[in-house]
């Protein structure tokens, strides 16, 4: 409510789903919450921007996943 200036009943309507923020309120939400922008982009078919930080996080996640796969394969006796 504090991010948009909208009333409690209005915001509860957004959260329940039957209503959505108007353009002005959506702009306020985009400025105030890092979580809103990616959700809007995904729902509208847009592409998320790629930057060095997001690529670094993705690399860490992929390295972790690769290690988990290696561990699972080692546990089954399979190797390449």
TAPEPE-V856423 format. One line per field, one symbol per residue. ss: DSSP state (2 for helix, 1 for strand, 0 for the rest). psi: psi as a letter, one per 20 degrees, with the letter a starting at -180 (. if undefined). A space follows every 10 residues. Layout:
ss=???
psi=???
This chain:
ss=0000000222 2222220000 0022222222 2202222222 2220000000 0222222222 2222222222 2222220000
psi=ghhhjqrghg ghhghhhhrq qrgghggggh hipihgghgg gghjjrpqqp rgghhggggg ghgggghggg gghhhijqr.
